[in-house]
Amino acid sequence: MSDLSVKTALGLTLYESGQRERGLGYLEEVARQRPETHGAQFQIGKHYARIDPKRASQALEQYFRFRPEEDKRNDWEAQLLLGTAYYLGGNLTDSRKLLEKAQDTRPKDNQVRMTLGTVLIAQQKWAEGAAQYEPLLADVSRRPAVAFNLATCYLHLGRRDEAKKLAQTYQTLRPDDPRGAILLAQIEQSGDKEADLREALRRYEEAQSLQKKSSSQGSKVNISASIGRVYLKLGDSARASAAAEAALSELSGKSGSEAASIDEIQLLAISLEARLQQMNQGKVGPGAGPAGIQPMADKLAQLAPSDAKVLALAGSGSYAAANFEKARRYYSDSQQLDERLPRSRFGLAKTYEQLALSMISTELGDLEKAGRETKEVKDSKESGKAGEKPSPLSSAIQLLQKAQKLDDSPSVVRNLATALILQGSGSEAERLVSASLASTGKSDPLLWVLEARLQGQQKQLPQAAESADRAVAEAKKLVDTLPAAEAGRKPLLLKQLATTRIEQAARYVALDAARTAAPTGKDRERIDGAIEGMQQAIRDLTGQAGPEGKELQKVAQRNLQLLYLRRGRLRLSEAEAHIGRSGVTQQTTKEAEDALADIQKALELGSFEHKPELGYAQCLGAMAGAQANQFKTARDLIAKAKDNGCDLVSPYNRLGTELLSVFVQYRASTAPMQREALLRTLPRLQTKATGNDAMTLQKVLRAMLYSTNLALAYDYHLMGRSKLVGPTLRNAQKVMPQRAENDEDVVLSHNLAVADIVEGKPGGEKVLERLAPNPPESLVNLGILHDRRGEAKKALDFYKRAAERGARTAKLREWIDTKDRMIGSGQSQ
């Protein structure tokens, strides 16, 4: 027997007899001189398995390398020991493989089962870990660790109630172990109710107290960081920050161990998260948050340069500090480590957005400073050719395209589409927006607003109005379904709703302005609805702070003003159309009054962009006032319009306010003297109606002359000034509107014939005979002439025919009755 063999046997004997250090010395010497001595390697590995995993791994790996094929009796134990050493050294994959082999050999060995369960938990294989511990539940009083580990598995499997019972069992069996209180706290923390979180805080505080009493029972859980996370979940950023800062202060006096470094990272992360939460709660934008955010982010990135989650948080901190270049770097580094991490993925997309928006702002600022035209913005898409430096706008588009690959959210799509529009690529922007609306962006109100604007630019006015309607519907849905817990978001959502309503109003105004046919019921409903929407938008925007809110209010008032004008014009057009068909009635007067009310509301809102626009509104109001018989209002509006101009359509714009003044005078003329004054004014205006379009203007003026002369002739008739009736009617005849051949104004011809008869001129009776029975009054006058000649029967016959035709002569029925009695009694006539 060799000397090394003797030392091996001696070492094993001494080790087994209790003289471990002496026996281990012999075995170490043998292993150095003859590594293939598998017995010595096995014992060395067994000794160091838990106290020095690295040394144990080396020894047991040598065991499996040199162990004879026929001597496998210790393999299962060596697999258990090496699996344990790998686990303690962080090599979970190989640890699991070895322990599964050991379990295959000894399926009923509880030590193997529990060790394998521990490894599976470390791998976060919760269901498989639970399967290892569940067979041991009956022995939980002797093995409390079973309750603890199985509770941990159940917690992550969502079996919260079962986890809580097992954790309580563990705490009963190990009342002084802070890990029990920590596990119960974690279970409570997984709840979604405030009471659960409050209980979690109590449990963590209990664990802290137990930890201070007993240094033997430790936990890898950073309790202070856990408390901070609970406060974050409660939305109490101040207490979360205070808990983390206090623990960091205590930690600063400790040595720089690996555990201390991990604790510092966790606490710094909580402190930074608390500041970010505080900014979100206060709706504070990048660069306006608490001091110290950027140094904290930099320190985190320095302490954990290979941790994707920590780098992502550092990116969020830099973003909050408005240091977008650093945010891009940290987010990019995080993505390289784990491209699936949502925080860094979406954060990088938002950072690209911010950098792009900054570039767009720079581009627009440069254009404004240089005084270039919009065309140069469109031509900027040619920049970026070989040898040329890309413009800020082109660079912004590239960044936004990168952002879209990371996050195809409506916000990114909107900004990218806007940049493309500025570049002059409207069709590409339209395709981008349409594709998003067909998928992820279909519920985004502002994306529908952008779609409406793009369609409006392409003159697709009905489609643009429909898109604006959808924008309002989606925005209302967000307001109506807002949870009570998120009431703080309501002002923001109301502002968004107001934005969509403003766009809807703009689309409706454009659609109505382009309308060529008579308005339909839907057109009227659309304008009415838009006015109600603008009124509500103004109410919602009242009190909105900041320049954006004030600008939106200004735009909303402007759109409401335009809508009032559109509806006023629509109502006035309808009133005039009804007057043209049926004359002035109570209905047409009411329509004109409603039109005037709308126009006056538009004028009250003020803030017209140009003087001609104000003049147009005043002139439109004057026309409505005239048709509504509110002549003083009409004259006042015309007087104001003289300073601003009256933007009437051609050729009426040549006479402008003069024409309107005459029209109001015409509508207001109800007395003979007023009509006489109007007949003196109209000819003077006729002398100004010259040029290519003179016929149109003359036609309008002649129509007023014609109807005024007719009305004045009737006035003279009622006043008994019969000598003036004929000349006035002949004046009307001179300006009578042109008619088609054989289309005679029978009323005028009838009245002229009567005037001739009164004046004793011949031919009047023949005209009446020619006209009869149209108008029916011609039959009445023929009857009167026969009556005067004593021809009672003929007179009666004409009176009856006139009555049958609907003549409106006041005493016609009385005359018929009298003649019937006289002729019936046989009185001679």
C-alpha positions in Angstrom: 0.0 0.0 0.0 1.4 3.4 -1.0 2.0 6.2 1.4 -0.9 8.3 -0.2 -3.3 5.4 0.2 -2.4 5.2 3.9 -2.9 8.9 4.3 -6.3 8.7 2.5 -7.5 5.9 4.9 -6.1 7.8 7.9 -7.7 11.1 6.8 -11.1 9.5 6.3 -10.9 7.7 9.7 -9.8 10.8 11.6 -12.6 12.8 9.9 -15.3 10.3 10.8 -14.0 10.0 14.4 -14.5 13.7 15.0 -11.0 15.0 14.3 -12.1 16.8 11.2 -9.4 19.4 10.9 -6.6 16.8 11.2 -8.3 14.3 8.9 -9.1 17.1 6.4 -5.4 18.0 6.4 -4.4 14.5 5.2 -7.1 14.5 2.6 -6.1 17.9 1.2 -2.5 16.7 0.9 -3.6 13.6 -0.9 -5.9 15.6 -3.3 -3.0 17.9 -4.2 -0.6 15.1 -4.9 -3.0 12.7 -6.5 -6.3 14.4 -7.7 -7.7 11.1 -9.0 -8.2 9.9 -5.4 -12.0 10.2 -5.7 -12.6 9.2 -2.1 -10.6 12.1 -0.7 -12.3 14.5 -3.2 -15.7 13.3 -2.2 -15.0 13.9 1.5 -13.4 17.3 0.8 -16.5 18.3 -1.2 -18.8 17.1 1.5 -17.0 19.2 4.1 -16.9 22.4 2.0 -20.4 22.1 0.3 -22.0 24.8 2.4 -19.1 26.8 3.8 -16.9 27.2 0.7 -19.0 26.4 -2.4 -16.2 27.1 -4.8 -13.7 24.7 -3.1 -16.5 22.1 -2.8 -17.3 22.4 -6.5 -13.7 21.8 -7.5 -13.4 18.7 -5.3 -16.7 17.1 -6.4 -16.1 17.8 -10.0 -12.8 15.9 -9.6 -14.7 13.1 -7.9 -17.0 12.7 -10.9 -14.0 12.9 -13.2 -12.0 10.1 -11.6 -14.6 8.0 -9.9 -14.4 4.4 -11.3 -17.5 3.4 -13.3 -18.1 0.4 -11.0 -18.1 2.6 -7.8 -21.3 4.7 -8.0 -22.5 4.2 -4.5 -21.9 7.8 -3.5 -23.1 9.4 -6.7 -26.5 10.5 -5.5 -24.9 12.2 -2.4 -22.2 13.8 -4.5 -24.9 15.1 -6.9 -26.8 16.6 -3.9 -23.6 18.1 -2.5 -22.4 19.5 -5.8 -25.9 20.7 -6.6 -25.9 22.5 -3.3 -22.5 24.1 -3.9 -23.6 25.2 -7.4 -26.7 26.8 -5.9 -24.7 28.7 -3.3 -22.3 29.8 -6.1 -25.2 31.0 -8.3 -25.0 28.3 -10.9 -28.8 27.5 -10.8 -29.0 25.6 -14.1 -26.3 23.0 -13.4 -27.5 22.8 -9.8 -31.0 21.8 -10.9 -29.7 19.2 -13.3 -27.6 17.5 -10.6 -30.4 17.6 -8.0 -32.9 16.1 -10.5 -30.5 13.2 -11.1 -30.2 12.7 -7.4 -34.0 12.7 -7.1 -34.3 10.2 -9.9 -32.0 7.9 -7.8 -33.6 8.6 -4.5 -37.1 9.9 -5.1 -38.2 9.6 -1.5 -35.2 11.5 -0.1 -36.6 14.7 1.6 -33.2 16.4 1.7 -32.9 16.1 -2.0 -36.5 17.2 -2.5 -36.1 20.3 -0.3 -32.8 21.4 -1.9 -34.3 21.0 -5.4 -37.3 23.0 -4.3 -35.1 25.8 -3.1 -33.3 25.9 -6.5 -36.6 26.0 -8.4 -37.8 28.9 -6.2 -34.5 30.7 -7.0 -35.3 30.1 -10.7 -38.8 31.5 -10.1 -40.3 28.1 -11.2 -43.1 28.5 -8.8 -45.4 25.7 -9.9 -42.5 23.1 -10.0 -41.2 24.4 -6.7 -44.6 24.0 -5.1 -44.8 20.4 -6.4 -41.6 19.6 -4.5 -42.9 20.9 -1.2 -46.5 19.8 -1.3 -45.7 16.1 -0.4 -44.0 17.4 2.8 -47.0 19.4 4.2 -47.8 16.6 6.6 -44.4 17.1 8.2 -44.6 20.9 8.4 -44.4 21.1 12.2 -41.0 19.3 12.0 -39.9 21.2 8.9 -41.1 24.8 9.2 -39.1 25.7 6.0 -41.7 23.7 4.0 -44.4 26.1 5.1 -42.2 29.1 4.3 -41.1 28.0 0.8 -44.5 26.6 -0.2 -46.1 29.9 0.9 -43.6 31.7 -1.3 -44.6 29.6 -4.3 -48.3 30.1 -3.7 -47.8 33.8 -3.4 -46.3 34.0 -6.9 -48.9 31.6 -8.3 -51.7 34.0 -7.1 -53.0 31.6 -4.4 -52.9 34.4 -1.9 -55.2 32.9 0.8 -53.3 29.6 0.9 -50.0 31.4 1.0 -51.2 33.5 3.9 -52.2 30.4 6.0 -48.9 28.8 5.4 -47.0 32.0 6.3 -49.0 32.3 9.5 -48.1 28.6 10.3 -44.5 29.4 9.8 -44.7 32.4 12.0 -46.3 30.3 14.7 -43.5 27.7 14.5 -40.8 30.4 14.2 -42.2 33.5 16.1 -38.7 35.1 16.4 -37.8 34.8 12.7 -38.3 38.1 11.0 -38.6 36.3 7.7 -42.1 35.1 8.7 -43.3 38.7 9.2 -41.6 39.7 5.9 -43.4 37.0 4.0 -46.7 38.0 5.5 -46.0 41.6 4.5 -45.2 40.5 1.0 -48.5 38.6 0.8 -50.5 41.7 2.1 -48.5 43.9 -0.3 -49.8 41.8 -3.3 -53.3 42.9 -2.5 -55.0 45.8 -4.3 -56.8 47.4 -1.3 -55.4 50.1 0.9 -56.2 48.0 4.0 -53.9 45.3 2.6 -51.1 47.8 2.1 -51.5 49.2 5.5 -51.3 45.7 7.0 -48.1 45.1 4.9 -46.5 48.2 6.5 -47.4 46.9 10.0 -45.8 43.5 9.1 -42.6 45.1 7.8 -42.3 47.2 10.9 -42.8 44.0 13.0 -40.0 42.4 11.0 -37.7 45.3 11.6 -38.3 45.0 15.3 -37.6 41.3 15.3 -34.4 41.8 13.2 -33.1 44.3 15.8 -33.8 41.8 18.7 -32.1 38.8 17.0 -29.0 39.1 14.9 -29.0 35.3 14.2 -32.1 35.3 12.1 -31.4 37.4 9.0 -33.1 38.1 5.7 -31.9 39.0 2.3 -35.0 41.3 1.9 -34.2 45.0 2.3 -37.1 45.9 4.7 -36.6 49.6 4.4 -36.8 49.4 0.6 -39.9 47.2 0.9 -41.5 49.8 3.1 -40.7 52.4 0.5 -42.3 50.3 -2.2 -45.5 50.0 -0.2 -45.7 53.8 0.3 -45.2 54.2 -3.5 -48.0 51.8 -4.1 -50.2 53.9 -1.7 -49.2 57.0 -3.7 -47.4 58.5 -0.6 -44.2 59.6 -2.3 -43.1 61.8 0.6 -43.0 58.9 3.1 -41.5 56.5 0.5 -38.7 59.0 0.0 -38.3 59.6 3.8 -38.0 55.8 4.4 -35.4 55.4 1.7 -33.4 58.4 2.8 -33.3 57.3 6.4 -32.1 53.9 5.5 -29.5 55.4 3.1 -28.2 57.5 5.9 -27.8 54.5 8.2 -26.1 52.6 5.3 -23.5 55.3 4.7 -21.7 54.2 7.9 -21.4 50.6 6.9 -18.6 48.9 5.0 -18.7 48.7 1.3 -19.7 45.1 1.1 -21.6 43.6 -1.8 -24.8 43.4 0.3 -24.4 47.0 1.3 -24.0 48.0 -2.4 -27.2 46.1 -3.3 -29.1 47.7 -0.5 -27.8 51.2 -1.6 -29.1 50.5 -5.2 -32.5 49.4 -3.9 -32.8 52.5 -1.6 -31.6 54.9 -4.3 -34.1 53.4 -6.7 -37.0 53.9 -4.2 -35.9 57.5 -3.6 -35.8 58.2 -7.3 -39.1 56.5 -7.9 -40.6 58.6 -5.2 -39.5 61.8 -6.9 -40.8 60.6 -10.2 -44.1 59.7 -8.6 -44.3 63.2 -7.1 -43.8 64.7 -10.5 -46.5 62.6 -12.1 -48.9 63.4 -9.3 -48.3 67.1 -9.7 -48.5 66.9 -13.5 -44.9 68.3 -13.5 -43.1 68.2 -16.9 -39.5 67.3 -17.5 -37.0 69.7 -16.0 -39.4 71.1 -13.5 -39.2 68.4 -10.8 -37.4 68.3 -7.5 -33.6 69.0 -7.3 -31.1 66.1 -7.3 -32.8 63.8 -9.7 -30.0 63.7 -12.3 -27.2 63.0 -9.8 -29.3 60.2 -8.3 -29.9 58.7 -11.8 -26.1 58.9 -12.6 -25.2 57.2 -9.3 -27.6 54.4 -9.9 -26.2 53.8 -13.4 -22.7 53.8 -11.9 -23.6 51.3 -9.2 -25.4 48.9 -11.5 -24.1 49.3 -15.1 -25.2 45.8 -16.0 -28.7 45.8 -14.5 -31.3 46.5 -17.2 -34.0 47.6 -14.7 -31.7 50.0 -12.9 -30.5 51.5 -16.1 -34.1 52.0 -17.2 -34.8 53.8 -14.0 -31.8 56.0 -14.5 -33.1 56.8 -17.9 -36.5 57.8 -16.4 -34.6 60.0 -13.9 -32.7 61.7 -16.7 -35.9 62.1 -18.7 -37.5 63.8 -15.7 -34.5 66.1 -15.4 -34.9 67.0 -19.1 -31.5 65.6 -19.9 -32.7 63.7 -22.9 -29.3 62.8 -24.2 -28.4 61.0 -21.0 -31.9 59.4 -21.0 -31.3 58.1 -24.5 -27.9 56.6 -23.4 -29.3 54.9 -20.2 -32.4 53.6 -22.0 -30.3 52.3 -24.9 -27.9 50.5 -22.6 -30.9 49.0 -20.8 -32.4 47.8 -24.1 -29.1 46.2 -25.1 -29.3 44.1 -21.9 -33.0 43.3 -22.1 -34.9 44.6 -25.2 -38.2 43.3 -23.7 -38.1 45.6 -20.7 -41.2 48.0 -21.1 -39.7 50.9 -19.1 -36.6 51.3 -21.2 -38.5 50.5 -24.5 -41.2 53.0 -24.1 -38.9 55.5 -22.3 -36.5 55.4 -25.2 -39.4 56.0 -27.6 -40.6 59.1 -25.5 -37.0 60.3 -25.4 -36.7 60.2 -29.2 -40.0 62.1 -29.2 -38.6 64.9 -27.0 -35.4 65.1 -29.0 -37.4 65.2 -32.2 -39.8 67.9 -30.9 -36.8 70.0 -29.9 -35.4 69.7 -33.4 -38.7 70.6 -35.0 -38.9 73.7 -32.7 -35.3 74.6 -33.8 -36.2 74.2 -37.5 -39.3 76.4 -37.2 -37.4 79.0 -35.2 -34.7 79.2 -37.8 -37.4 79.6 -40.5 -39.1 82.4 -38.6 -35.8 84.1 -37.9 -34.7 83.9 -41.6 -38.1 85.0 -42.8 -38.4 82.2 -45.2 -41.7 81.1 -46.7 -43.6 77.9 -46.0 -42.5 76.5 -49.3 -39.0 76.2 -47.9 -40.3 73.9 -45.2 -41.7 71.6 -47.9 -38.5 71.7 -49.9 -36.5 70.7 -46.8 -37.4 67.1 -47.5 -34.7 67.3 -50.2 -32.1 67.9 -47.5 -30.0 65.0 -46.4 -28.6 64.3 -49.9 -25.0 63.1 -50.2 -22.6 65.6 -48.9 -25.3 67.7 -47.2 -26.0 68.0 -43.5 -29.5 66.7 -42.7 -31.9 69.5 -41.5 -33.2 69.4 -38.0 -36.6 68.4 -39.4 -35.2 65.4 -41.3 -33.3 64.3 -38.2 -36.5 64.7 -36.1 -38.4 62.5 -38.5 -35.6 59.8 -38.3 -35.9 59.9 -34.5 -39.6 59.6 -34.5 -39.4 56.7 -36.9 -37.1 55.0 -34.4 -39.6 55.8 -31.7 -42.4 54.3 -33.6 -40.5 51.0 -33.9 -40.2 50.9 -30.1 -43.7 52.2 -29.3 -46.4 52.4 -32.0 -48.5 54.6 -29.6 -50.9 57.3 -31.0 -48.7 60.0 -29.4 -45.6 58.9 -31.5 -47.8 58.6 -34.6 -49.2 62.1 -34.2 -45.8 63.7 -33.8 -44.4 61.8 -36.7 -47.3 62.7 -38.9 -47.0 66.3 -37.9 -43.3 66.3 -38.8 -44.1 64.7 -42.2 -46.7 67.4 -42.8 -44.1 70.1 -42.1 -41.8 68.4 -44.5 -44.5 68.4 -47.2 -45.2 64.7 -47.1 -48.9 65.0 -46.5 -49.8 61.8 -48.3 -47.3 59.8 -46.2 -48.7 61.4 -43.0 -52.2 60.4 -44.1 -51.1 56.8 -44.7 -49.4 56.7 -41.3 -52.4 58.1 -39.4 -54.9 55.9 -41.3 -52.9 52.7 -40.5 -52.7 53.7 -36.8 -56.5 54.4 -36.7 -57.1 51.0 -38.1 -55.2 49.3 -35.2 -53.7 50.7 -32.0 -54.9 54.3 -32.4 -58.6 53.8 -33.1 -59.6 55.0 -29.6 -57.3 58.1 -29.6 -59.3 61.3 -29.9 -56.3 63.5 -30.9 -55.3 61.1 -33.7 -58.8 61.4 -35.1 -58.4 65.2 -34.9 -55.2 64.9 -37.0 -57.0 62.7 -39.5 -59.8 65.3 -39.8 -57.2 68.0 -40.5 -55.5 65.9 -43.1 -58.8 65.1 -44.8 -59.7 68.8 -44.7 -56.5 69.8 -46.4 -57.3 67.3 -49.2 -60.8 68.9 -49.5 -62.4 65.7 -48.3 -64.9 67.7 -46.3 -67.6 65.1 -45.5 -64.9 62.6 -44.4 -63.2 65.2 -42.3 -66.4 66.0 -40.5 -67.0 62.3 -39.8 -63.5 62.0 -38.4 -64.1 65.0 -36.2 -67.3 63.4 -35.0 -65.4 60.3 -34.1 -62.8 62.4 -32.2 -65.5 63.9 -30.1 -67.1 60.5 -29.4 -63.8 59.0 -28.3 -63.0 62.0 -26.1 -66.4 61.9 -24.4 -66.1 58.2 -23.8 -62.8 58.8 -21.9 -64.5 61.5 -19.7 -67.6 59.4 -19.1 -65.7 56.2 -18.1 -63.0 58.0 -15.9 -62.7 56.0 -12.6 -63.4 58.0 -9.5 -59.9 57.2 -8.3 -58.4 59.1 -11.3 -60.5 62.2 -10.8 -57.3 64.3 -11.0 -57.1 63.5 -14.7 -60.5 65.0 -15.5 -59.3 68.6 -16.3 -56.8 67.1 -18.8 -59.5 65.0 -20.4 -61.9 67.9 -20.6 -59.2 69.9 -22.3 -58.8 67.1 -24.8 -62.6 67.0 -25.3 -62.6 70.7 -25.9 -59.9 70.3 -28.5 -61.9 67.7 -30.4 -65.0 69.9 -30.3 -63.0 72.8 -31.6 -61.9 70.7 -34.6 -65.4 69.5 -35.1 -66.7 73.0 -35.3 -63.9 74.0 -37.8 -64.9 71.0 -40.0 -68.6 71.9 -39.8 -67.9 75.5 -40.8 -65.8 74.4 -43.8 -68.4 71.9 -44.9 -71.2 74.5 -44.6 -69.1 77.1 -46.5 -68.6 74.6 -49.4 -72.3 73.7 -49.6 -73.9 74.7 -52.9 -77.3 73.1 -52.5 -80.1 74.2 -50.1 -79.4 73.2 -46.5 -80.9 69.9 -45.3 -82.2 69.0 -41.9 -78.9 67.3 -41.2 -77.0 70.4 -42.1 -79.1 72.4 -39.6 -78.7 69.7 -36.9 -74.9 69.7 -37.5 -74.6 73.4 -37.0 -76.9 73.4 -33.9 -74.9 70.6 -32.4 -71.6 72.3 -33.1 -72.8 75.5 -31.4 -73.8 73.5 -28.3 -70.4 71.7 -28.4 -68.5 75.0 -28.5 -70.5 76.5 -25.7 -69.7 73.4 -23.6 -66.0 73.5 -24.6 -65.8 77.2 -23.4 -67.3 76.2 -20.1 -64.9 73.2 -19.8 -61.9 75.4 -20.6 -62.9 78.1 -18.1 -60.3 78.2 -15.3 -57.8 76.1 -17.3 -54.3 77.3 -16.3 -51.4 77.9 -18.6 -51.0 79.4 -22.1 -52.4 76.3 -23.8 -55.7 76.6 -22.0 -56.1 80.3 -22.8 -55.2 79.7 -26.4 -57.8 76.9 -26.6 -60.4 79.3 -25.1 -59.6 81.9 -27.7 -59.9 79.4 -30.6 -63.2 78.0 -29.1 -64.7 81.5 -29.0 -63.6 82.1 -32.5 -65.2 78.9 -33.8 -68.4 79.7 -31.9 -68.4 83.1 -33.5 -68.1 81.6 -37.0 -70.8 79.0 -36.2 -73.2 81.8 -35.1 -72.5 83.6 -38.3 -73.1 80.4 -40.4 -76.3 79.6 -38.7 -77.5 83.3 -38.9 -76.8 83.3 -42.6 -78.5 80.0 -43.0 -81.6 81.1 -41.2 -81.7 84.4 -43.1 -81.4 82.6 -46.4 -84.4 80.4 -45.4 -86.4 83.4 -44.4 -85.7 85.2 -47.7 -86.6 82.0 -49.6 -89.9 81.8 -47.8 -90.6 85.5 -48.4 -89.9 84.9 -52.1 -92.5 82.1 -52.3 -95.2 83.4 -49.9 -94.4 86.9 -49.0 -93.8 88.3 -45.5 -95.5 86.1 -42.8 -95.3 85.6 -39.1 -93.0 82.6 -39.8 -90.6 84.5 -42.0 -90.4 87.3 -39.4 -89.6 84.7 -36.7 -86.9 83.1 -38.9 -85.3 86.5 -39.5 -85.4 87.3 -35.7 -83.6 84.0 -35.0 -81.0 84.9 -37.7 -80.5 88.3 -36.1 -80.1 86.8 -32.7 -77.3 84.5 -33.9 -75.5 87.3 -35.7 -75.7 89.6 -32.6 -74.2 86.8 -30.5 -71.3 86.5 -32.9 -70.8 90.3 -32.7 -70.9 90.2 -28.9 -68.1 87.7 -28.9 -65.9 90.3 -30.6 -62.3 89.6 -31.5 -62.8 89.5 -35.3 -59.6 88.8 -37.0 -60.0 91.5 -39.7 -62.2 94.7 -40.2 -63.8 93.4 -43.4 -64.9 90.3 -41.5 -66.5 92.5 -38.8 -68.1 94.6 -41.5 -69.6 91.5 -43.2 -71.1 90.4 -39.9 -72.6 93.8 -39.3 -74.1 94.0 -42.8 -75.5 90.5 -42.4 -77.1 91.5 -39.2 -78.5 94.6 -40.9 -80.2 92.4 -43.5 -81.6 90.1 -40.9 -82.8 93.1 -38.9 -84.6 94.5 -41.9 -86.3 91.2 -42.6 -87.2 91.0 -38.9 -88.8 94.5 -38.9 -86.2 95.6 -36.4 -85.2 98.7 -38.5 -83.4 100.7 -35.8 -81.1 97.8 -35.1 -80.5 97.4 -38.9 -79.7 101.1 -39.3 -77.3 101.0 -36.3 -75.5 98.0 -37.7 -75.1 99.6 -41.1 -73.7 102.8 -39.5 -71.1 100.7 -37.8 -70.4 98.7 -41.0 -69.5 101.9 -42.9 -66.2 102.0 -41.0 -65.3 98.4 -41.7 -66.7 97.8 -45.2 -69.4 95.5 -46.3 -68.0 92.4 -48.0 -71.0 91.6 -50.1 -70.7 89.2 -53.1 -70.1 90.7 -56.5 -71.7 92.8 -57.9 -73.4 94.0 -54.7 -70.1 94.9 -53.2 -69.9 97.9 -55.5 -72.6 99.7 -53.6 -71.9 98.0 -50.2 -73.5 99.8 -47.3 -75.4 102.2 -49.5 -77.3 99.3 -51.0 -78.1 97.9 -47.6 -79.2 101.3 -46.3 -81.6 101.6 -49.2 -82.9 98.0 -48.6 -83.5 98.8 -44.9 -85.3 102.0 -46.0 -87.3 99.9 -48.4 -88.3 97.4 -45.8 -89.1 100.1 -43.3 -91.2 102.2 -45.6 -94.8 101.8 -44.4 -96.1 105.3 -44.8 -96.5 107.3 -48.0 -93.9 109.9 -47.0 -91.3 107.2 -46.4 -92.1 105.6 -49.7 -91.9 109.0 -51.5 -88.4 109.5 -49.9 -87.3 106.1 -51.0 -88.4 106.8 -54.6 -86.2 109.9 -54.5 -83.2 107.8 -53.2 -83.4 104.8 -55.5 -82.8 106.7 -58.8 -79.6 108.3 -57.4 -78.3 104.8 -56.5 -79.2 103.6 -60.0 -76.7 106.1 -61.5 -73.9 104.3 -59.5 -74.8 100.9 -60.7 -72.6 100.8 -63.8 -70.0 98.5 -65.3 -70.1 94.9 -66.5 -72.4 93.7 -63.8 -74.8 96.7 -64.0 -77.7 94.6 -65.1 -77.8 92.6 -62.0 -77.6 95.6 -59.7 -80.2 97.5 -61.8 -82.5 94.5 -61.6 -82.5 94.7 -57.8 -83.0 98.4 -57.7 -85.8 98.3 -60.3 -87.5 95.6 -58.3 -87.5 97.9 -55.3 -88.7 100.8 -57.4 -91.5 98.7 -58.8 -92.9 97.3 -55.5 -92.5 100.8 -53.8 -94.5 102.5 -56.6 -97.2 99.8 -56.3 -97.4 100.2 -52.6 -97.5 104.0 -52.8 -100.3 103.9 -55.5 -102.3 101.9 -53.1 -101.6 104.4 -50.3 -102.9 107.2 -52.6 -106.0 105.2 -53.4 -106.8 104.8 -49.7 -106.1 108.4 -49.0 -108.5 109.4 -51.8 -105.7 111.1 -53.8 -106.9 109.4 -57.0 -105.1 111.8 -59.3 -101.8 110.4 -58.1 -102.7 106.8 -58.4 -102.4 106.6 -62.2 -99.0 108.3 -62.6 -97.6 106.2 -59.7 -98.8 103.0 -61.3 -97.3 104.1 -64.6 -94.0 104.7 -62.9 -94.2 101.2 -61.6 -94.9 100.0 -65.1 -91.8 101.7 -66.4 -89.5 99.7 -64.0 -91.5 96.6 -64.1 -89.2 93.5 -64.1 -88.9 91.9 -67.5 -91.1 89.0 -68.2 -91.4 86.4 -70.8 -93.6 87.1 -73.9 -97.3 86.8 -73.0 -96.4 86.9 -69.3 -98.3 90.0 -68.1 -98.5 91.5 -64.7 -102.3 91.3 -64.5 -102.5 93.1 -61.2 -100.6 96.1 -62.5 -102.6 96.1 -65.8 -105.8 95.8 -63.8 -104.9 98.7 -61.6 -103.8 100.9 -64.5 -107.1 100.2 -66.3 -109.1 101.3 -63.2 -106.9 104.4 -63.0 -107.6 105.2 -66.6 -111.4 104.8 -66.0 -111.2 107.1 -63.0 -109.3 109.7 -65.0 -111.9 109.3 -67.9 -109.4 107.9 -70.3 -110.8 105.6 -72.9 -109.8 101.9 -73.3 -109.9 101.0 -69.6 -113.0 98.9 -69.9 -111.6 97.0 -72.8 -108.5 96.1 -70.8 -110.7 94.8 -68.0 -112.6 92.7 -70.4 -109.4 91.3 -71.8 -108.0 90.5 -68.3 -111.2 89.0 -66.9 -111.4 86.7 -65.0 -107.8 87.2 -63.8 -107.6 88.9 -61.5 -111.1 88.3 -60.1 -111.3 92.0 -59.1 -111.5 92.8 -62.9 -115.0 91.1 -62.9 -116.0 93.3 -59.9 -115.0 96.5 -61.7 -116.8 95.4 -64.9 -119.9 94.8 -62.7 -119.6 98.3 -61.3 -119.4 99.8 -64.8 -122.5 97.9 -65.9 -124.2 98.9 -62.6 -123.5 102.6 -63.3 -125.1 102.2 -66.8 -128.2 100.7 -65.1 -127.6 97.1 -66.4 -128.4 95.4 -63.0 -128.6 91.8 -64.4 -125.2 92.1 -66.1 -123.7 93.7 -63.0 -125.1 90.9 -60.8 -123.7 88.3 -63.2 -120.2 89.8 -63.0 -120.4 90.1 -59.2 -121.3 86.4 -58.8 -118.5 85.3 -61.2 -116.1 87.5 -59.2 -117.2 85.8 -55.9 -116.8 82.4 -57.4 -113.3 83.3 -58.5 -112.4 84.5 -54.9 -112.4 88.2 -55.4 -111.5 90.0 -52.1 -113.7 93.1 -52.6 -115.0 94.1 -49.2 -118.8 94.7 -50.0 -119.1 92.2 -52.8 -121.4 89.8 -50.9 -123.6 92.8 -49.8 -123.9 94.0 -53.4 -124.9 90.5 -54.7 -127.6 90.1 -52.0 -129.0 93.6 -52.7 -129.2 93.0 -56.5 -130.8 89.6 -55.9 -133.6 91.2 -53.8 -134.1 94.0 -56.2 -134.3 91.9 -59.3 -136.4 89.3 -57.5 -139.0 91.9 -56.4 -139.5 93.0 -60.0 -138.2 96.6 -59.6 -137.3 98.1 -62.9 -133.6 98.9 -63.4 
